Amino acid sequence: MTVFVFYCIHDVMKAEKAFKDSGIPIDIIPVPRQVSSDCGMAVSLEEEYKIRAQDILVEHNIEIKGVYKRLSSNEWVIDT
């Protein structure tokens, strides 16, 4: 699983629309505690869509705070 974290909920909502319009299946989830202690929502998607999703975000001028990859139930790493 890949998780995109954004700077504000407005960007999460813009990303959600852009991904859905492009046919990328996503889920909106709370930001995992292991990633950030801030409250907020993030976009979760399958790793196979990561590159395409990043291209869509650039195309729509939506800035990402970070991209993370889940290694285990409680372990996340920054995904570049």
C-alpha positions in Angstrom: 0.0 0.0 0.0 1.1 3.5 -0.8 -0.1 6.6 1.1 0.0 10.2 -0.1 0.0 12.8 2.7 -1.0 16.3 1.8 -0.6 19.7 3.5 -4.4 20.3 3.9 -7.7 18.6 3.6 -8.5 20.7 0.6 -5.6 19.1 -1.3 -6.8 15.6 -0.2 -10.2 16.4 -1.7 -8.7 17.7 -5.0 -6.5 14.6 -5.2 -9.4 12.4 -4.6 -11.4 13.9 -7.5 -8.4 13.9 -9.8 -7.6 10.2 -9.0 -11.3 9.1 -9.4 -11.6 11.0 -12.7 -8.5 9.1 -13.9 -9.9 5.8 -12.8 -7.4 5.2 -10.0 -9.0 3.3 -7.1 -8.3 5.0 -3.8 -9.3 5.2 -0.2 -9.3 8.2 2.0 -7.8 7.2 5.4 -6.6 8.9 8.6 -2.9 9.7 8.3 -1.2 6.7 10.0 0.2 7.6 13.4 3.6 6.1 12.4 3.8 8.7 9.6 2.6 11.8 11.4 1.1 12.7 14.8 -0.9 15.5 13.1 -4.6 14.9 12.6 -5.6 14.6 9.0 -6.6 12.5 6.1 -4.5 10.9 3.5 -5.0 9.0 0.2 -4.2 5.3 0.1 -3.8 3.4 -3.1 -2.1 0.3 -4.5 1.6 0.6 -5.2 1.0 -0.2 -8.9 -0.7 3.2 -9.3 2.0 5.3 -7.6 3.8 6.7 -10.6 0.6 7.5 -12.5 -0.9 9.1 -9.3 2.2 11.3 -8.9 1.9 12.4 -12.6 -1.7 13.3 -12.0 -0.8 15.4 -8.9 1.8 17.3 -10.9 -0.7 17.8 -13.7 -3.2 19.3 -11.2 -0.6 21.3 -9.3 -1.4 19.5 -6.0 1.6 19.5 -3.7 2.3 16.4 -1.6 3.8 16.5 1.9 5.1 12.9 1.6 4.6 9.5 0.0 4.9 6.5 2.3 5.0 2.7 1.7 3.7 0.2 4.3 6.2 -2.5 5.2 4.1 -4.1 7.9 1.1 -3.3 10.1 3.1 -0.7 12.1 6.0 0.1 9.9 6.1 2.8 7.2 8.9 4.2 5.1 9.2 7.2 2.9 8.7 6.1 -0.6 10.6 8.0 -3.3 
